[in-house]
Amino acid sequence: MTTTKLILVEGLPGAGKSTTAQLAGKLLAEQGYKVRLFLEGGPDHPADYEATACMTADEYARLLHVCSGEQREIVEEAAFKCGGEIFIPYGSIERKTGKPWSEDIRQLLAEKDVYELPLAQNRRVIANRWRRFSEVAQQDDAVTVFECCFIQNPVTMGMIKYGASAKDVNAYVIELLESILPLDPLLIYVGQRDVEFTFRKALQERPGEWSEGFIRYYNEQGYGKAHGASGVEGTIRVLEARAELERSIVEGLAMDKAYIDNSAYDPGQAEQELRTIIEKHITGS
């Protein structure tokens, strides 16, 4: 059986990451492997934080002060401490209770979201999370499949949000890699030759709310502002720069990796490529 316990599926928005990650899980299960699949934005992701606030003890005390009695109990039950900071999974709380946060409390939580932290703090918090995941996964007999949190999140935080240098973004990714090396990870990068076509296709297929939020984020954060990005065309330019950075990062990573060209969006061809990758890198058949 394989020594690989982690498969990382990366690529640009609309490249086919979700489909590839799900298919990888299916193919491994067919081979008799126990599989744990985590897609982008999953609330129970073991190496990421989705809709989770990170607060100091004083900030947490202020949050509890403005919560109602019932809310306070729910927050206290769900919150957890790690490395001197307190984490509140506010998205999960809302989903489980079925009760939306009041606007003032939601804003308070969102302002302290892990992905609104300063870059250095975000990197420290996320790197700690990956290290803890790796320690647990080493004792598990499953193969874990992650969709787009290994490269995408550091690039989004570093390059897109804060306009950080390629060197700093690359260092962020390498720090995550170092924590998971005992899992003998495999990186599968789902590529697209035409970034503009890929993004415009995603805009047609996804809800308007996603499109508007994505375009606004890419244009109004650090990199987009610095380069005068605006509208769909500006977002495409930022995505092209992101694609170039990701290619550079992937090429430099000292790990097992494979590339799928999904430019044709041919499901049969993509599945065959993925089967070949799994046979070569995982099952050894």
DOVOVEX-364280 format. One line per field, with one value per residue (C-alpha): residue number from 1; residue in one letter; x, y negated, z. Coordinates in Angstrom, 3 decimals, padded with zeros to 6 digits. Each point is the difference from the previous one (the first is absolute). Example, Ala and Ser with C-alpha at 12.3 -4.5 7.8 and 13.67 -1.06 7.14 Angstrom:
% DOVOVEX-364280
i	1,2
aa	A,S
c1	012.300,001.370
c2	004.500,-003.440
c3	007.800,-000.660
//
This chain:
% DOVOVEX-364280
i	1,2,3,4,5,6,7,8,9,10,11,12,13,14,15,16,17,18,19,20,21,22,23,24,25,26,27,28,29,30,31,32,33,34,35,36,37,38,39,40,41,42,43,44,45,46,47,48,49,50,51,52,53,54,55,56,57,58,59,60,61,62,63,64,65,66,67,68,69,70,71,72,73,74,75,76,77,78,79,80,81,82,83,84,85,86,87,88,89,90,91,92,93,94,95,96,97,98,99,100,101,102,103,104,105,106,107,108,109,110,111,112,113,114,115,116,117,118,119,120,121,122,123,124,125,126,127,128,129,130,131,132,133,134,135,136,137,138,139,140,141,142,143,144,145,146,147,148,149,150,151,152,153,154,155,156,157,158,159,160,161,162,163,164,165,166,167,168,169,170,171,172,173,174,175,176,177,178,179,180,181,182,183,184,185,186,187,188,189,190,191,192,193,194,195,196,197,198,199,200,201,202,203,204,205,206,207,208,209,210,211,212,213,214,215,216,217,218,219,220,221,222,223,224,225,226,227,228,229,230,231,232,233,234,235,236,237,238,239,240,241,242,243,244,245,246,247,248,249,250,251,252,253,254,255,256,257,258,259,260,261,262,263,264,265,266,267,268,269,270,271,272,273,274,275,276,277,278,279,280,281,282,283,284,285
aa	M,T,T,T,K,L,I,L,V,E,G,L,P,G,A,G,K,S,T,T,A,Q,L,A,G,K,L,L,A,E,Q,G,Y,K,V,R,L,F,L,E,G,G,P,D,H,P,A,D,Y,E,A,T,A,C,M,T,A,D,E,Y,A,R,L,L,H,V,C,S,G,E,Q,R,E,I,V,E,E,A,A,F,K,C,G,G,E,I,F,I,P,Y,G,S,I,E,R,K,T,G,K,P,W,S,E,D,I,R,Q,L,L,A,E,K,D,V,Y,E,L,P,L,A,Q,N,R,R,V,I,A,N,R,W,R,R,F,S,E,V,A,Q,Q,D,D,A,V,T,V,F,E,C,C,F,I,Q,N,P,V,T,M,G,M,I,K,Y,G,A,S,A,K,D,V,N,A,Y,V,I,E,L,L,E,S,I,L,P,L,D,P,L,L,I,Y,V,G,Q,R,D,V,E,F,T,F,R,K,A,L,Q,E,R,P,G,E,W,S,E,G,F,I,R,Y,Y,N,E,Q,G,Y,G,K,A,H,G,A,S,G,V,E,G,T,I,R,V,L,E,A,R,A,E,L,E,R,S,I,V,E,G,L,A,M,D,K,A,Y,I,D,N,S,A,Y,D,P,G,Q,A,E,Q,E,L,R,T,I,I,E,K,H,I,T,G,S
c1	000.000,001.034,001.967,-001.785,-002.546,-000.801,-001.025,-000.119,-002.052,000.745,-000.739,-001.737,-003.736,-002.004,002.918,-001.777,001.460,-003.198,-000.742,003.596,000.082,-003.301,001.097,003.336,-001.901,-002.276,002.875,001.915,-003.087,-000.419,003.558,-000.938,001.437,-001.677,-000.466,-000.700,-001.056,-000.103,-001.182,000.625,-001.816,-001.059,-000.941,001.821,003.250,002.819,002.761,-001.918,-002.292,-003.291,-002.023,001.990,000.943,003.337,000.000,002.102,-001.404,-001.097,-001.706,-001.753,-001.202,-001.463,-001.761,-001.579,-001.077,-002.088,-001.496,-003.367,-000.172,-000.828,002.561,002.657,-000.523,000.205,003.192,001.639,-000.800,001.384,003.054,003.401,003.413,003.193,003.391,-001.281,-002.788,-003.689,-001.789,-003.724,-001.379,-002.835,-001.025,-000.453,-001.888,-002.453,-000.519,-000.533,-002.378,-001.852,000.007,001.793,002.278,-001.181,001.673,002.200,001.264,000.580,002.053,002.025,000.723,000.713,002.505,002.006,-000.327,003.184,000.180,-000.235,003.024,003.300,002.000,002.652,-002.655,-002.101,003.025,000.855,-003.575,-000.433,003.437,-000.842,-003.269,001.806,002.538,-002.744,-001.794,003.199,000.624,-003.481,000.039,003.263,-001.840,-002.954,-000.273,-001.930,001.072,-001.168,-000.893,000.042,-001.389,001.902,001.172,003.701,000.993,-003.162,-000.384,003.601,-000.077,-003.349,001.116,003.527,-000.213,-003.662,-000.899,003.294,002.060,002.821,003.074,000.272,002.791,-002.231,-002.921,002.281,001.402,-003.559,-000.728,003.317,-000.723,-003.251,001.811,002.601,-002.724,-001.584,003.100,-000.482,-003.283,001.898,-002.383,-000.905,-000.855,-002.325,-000.177,-002.994,001.110,-001.688,001.901,-002.448,-000.623,-002.491,-002.131,000.035,-001.112,-002.693,-001.339,-000.122,-001.879,-002.657,-000.397,000.117,-002.489,000.168,000.719,003.208,001.055,-000.603,001.816,002.955,000.455,-000.303,002.538,002.563,-000.276,-000.173,002.698,003.701,001.160,-003.022,000.149,003.724,-000.510,-003.141,-002.216,-003.699,-002.917,000.247,003.014,001.928,-000.834,001.267,003.313,000.375,-000.869,002.627,002.589,-001.184,000.299,003.586,000.872,-001.644,001.904,003.236,-000.880,-001.006,003.162,002.170,-001.688,002.082,-002.862,-001.835,-002.207,-001.984,-001.739,-003.359,-000.728,-003.757,-000.177,-002.347,-002.380,-000.200,-001.181,001.121,003.494,000.348,-001.094,002.471,002.835,-000.979,-000.157,003.507,001.252,-001.510,001.384,003.466,000.204,-002.367,-000.984,003.144,-002.065
c2	000.000,-003.598,-002.077,-003.074,-001.219,-003.392,-001.150,-003.738,-001.200,-003.559,-002.314,-003.236,-000.648,002.004,002.248,003.145,000.442,001.152,002.576,001.248,000.259,001.893,002.325,000.663,001.027,002.264,001.693,000.607,001.446,002.358,001.191,000.808,-003.070,-001.750,-003.583,-003.294,-002.716,-003.693,-002.493,-003.750,-001.860,003.100,-000.857,002.978,-000.341,001.352,-002.278,-003.190,-002.479,-000.797,-002.907,000.103,-003.011,-000.208,-002.181,-000.986,000.657,-003.647,000.037,003.241,-001.486,-002.961,002.374,001.910,-003.287,-000.987,003.478,000.885,002.664,002.814,-001.198,-000.241,003.623,001.149,-001.987,001.230,003.593,-000.297,-002.218,001.600,-001.262,000.632,-001.647,-002.730,-001.033,000.852,001.286,-000.344,002.041,-002.446,001.466,003.464,-001.411,-001.755,003.131,002.265,-002.297,-001.255,-003.440,-002.824,-002.326,-003.530,-002.450,-001.602,003.320,001.451,-003.058,000.364,003.648,-000.601,-002.746,002.544,002.797,002.030,-001.251,-003.640,000.261,-001.680,002.253,001.030,000.947,001.814,002.007,000.946,001.048,002.003,001.642,001.142,001.426,001.998,001.325,001.277,001.586,001.741,001.423,001.534,001.180,001.867,002.295,000.507,002.751,-002.185,-001.978,-003.604,-002.077,-003.812,-002.341,-003.299,-001.164,000.820,-002.510,-002.002,-001.346,-001.198,-001.584,-001.674,-001.347,-000.874,-001.218,-000.952,-001.459,-001.491,-000.328,001.995,000.963,003.298,000.932,-000.462,001.891,002.851,000.137,000.280,003.008,001.650,-000.317,001.902,002.606,000.603,000.897,002.623,001.687,002.998,000.641,000.486,-002.465,-000.074,-003.335,000.132,-003.328,-000.400,-002.384,-002.151,-001.531,-002.906,-001.814,-002.443,002.747,001.960,-002.962,-001.144,003.567,-000.028,-003.304,001.525,003.124,-001.370,-002.162,-003.755,-000.433,002.047,-001.922,-003.425,000.898,001.538,-002.943,-002.513,001.857,000.356,-003.645,-001.648,001.866,-000.800,001.402,-001.153,-003.517,-000.307,001.013,-002.027,003.027,-000.544,002.029,003.407,-000.991,-001.097,003.227,002.005,-001.882,000.769,003.657,000.206,-001.340,002.488,002.851,-000.998,-000.093,003.372,001.601,-001.297,001.284,003.450,000.364,-000.748,002.304,003.028,002.479,002.588,-001.823,000.457,-002.282,000.403,-002.209,-000.511,-002.684,002.120,000.701,003.579,002.131,003.254,-001.284,-001.573,003.216,002.058,-002.400,000.187,003.800,000.070,-002.383,002.079,003.207,-001.531,-001.925,001.791,003.582,000.989,002.177
c3	000.000,-000.543,002.459,-001.344,002.521,-001.515,-003.492,-000.675,-002.971,-001.126,-002.920,-000.969,000.519,-002.526,-000.916,001.202,003.487,001.712,-002.686,000.089,003.795,000.092,-002.779,001.733,003.123,-002.042,-001.847,003.228,001.675,-002.948,000.683,003.589,001.710,002.873,-001.202,001.733,-002.469,000.910,-002.593,-000.029,002.751,001.916,003.597,001.491,-001.921,002.217,-001.382,-000.740,001.719,-001.722,001.436,003.235,002.100,001.813,003.114,002.965,003.470,000.285,-003.404,000.905,003.283,-001.896,-002.378,002.872,001.554,-003.040,-000.522,001.462,002.705,-002.430,-002.556,002.687,000.996,-003.622,-000.615,003.188,-000.938,-003.553,000.633,000.483,001.002,-001.938,000.353,002.285,-002.383,000.101,-003.096,-000.588,-002.945,-000.590,-003.359,001.479,002.975,-002.307,-002.098,002.998,001.868,-003.074,001.574,-001.827,001.942,000.550,-002.379,002.666,001.372,-003.485,-000.916,003.201,-000.806,-003.700,000.799,002.011,-002.566,-000.442,-003.586,001.083,002.298,-000.852,-002.316,002.550,002.564,-002.587,-001.122,003.581,000.796,-003.210,000.263,003.537,-001.275,-002.728,002.486,002.288,-002.945,-001.091,003.460,000.074,-003.615,000.509,002.401,-002.371,-002.586,-002.453,-003.054,000.388,-003.051,000.286,-002.622,-000.363,003.412,-000.311,-002.702,-000.626,003.529,000.474,-003.469,000.669,003.362,-001.016,-003.574,-000.488,003.394,001.153,-003.181,001.582,-001.989,-001.833,002.402,003.048,-001.530,-000.997,003.540,001.364,-002.242,000.830,003.721,-000.528,-002.086,002.687,002.495,-002.274,-001.422,002.341,-001.862,-003.300,-001.720,-003.674,-001.635,-003.012,-001.825,-002.303,-002.729,-002.616,-002.917,-000.484,003.297,-001.522,-001.543,003.254,002.091,-002.412,-000.039,003.798,-000.050,-002.254,002.100,003.536,001.922,-000.475,003.692,-000.363,-003.113,001.528,003.216,-001.833,-002.357,002.823,002.134,-002.791,-001.009,003.417,001.945,000.077,-003.348,-001.975,001.447,-000.649,-003.643,-000.657,-000.592,-000.621,-001.310,-001.633,-002.093,003.069,001.802,-002.971,000.087,003.701,-000.623,-002.729,002.441,002.591,-002.524,-000.747,003.704,000.642,-002.885,001.475,003.460,-001.260,-002.079,003.029,002.498,000.979,000.150,-002.055,-002.523,-003.175,-002.505,-001.718,-003.013,000.207,-002.700,-002.134,002.891,-001.234,002.946,-001.574,-000.752,003.461,001.680,-001.989,000.882,003.664,-000.087,-001.449,002.690,002.797,-001.443,-000.315,003.246,002.376,-000.775,-001.878,-002.363
//
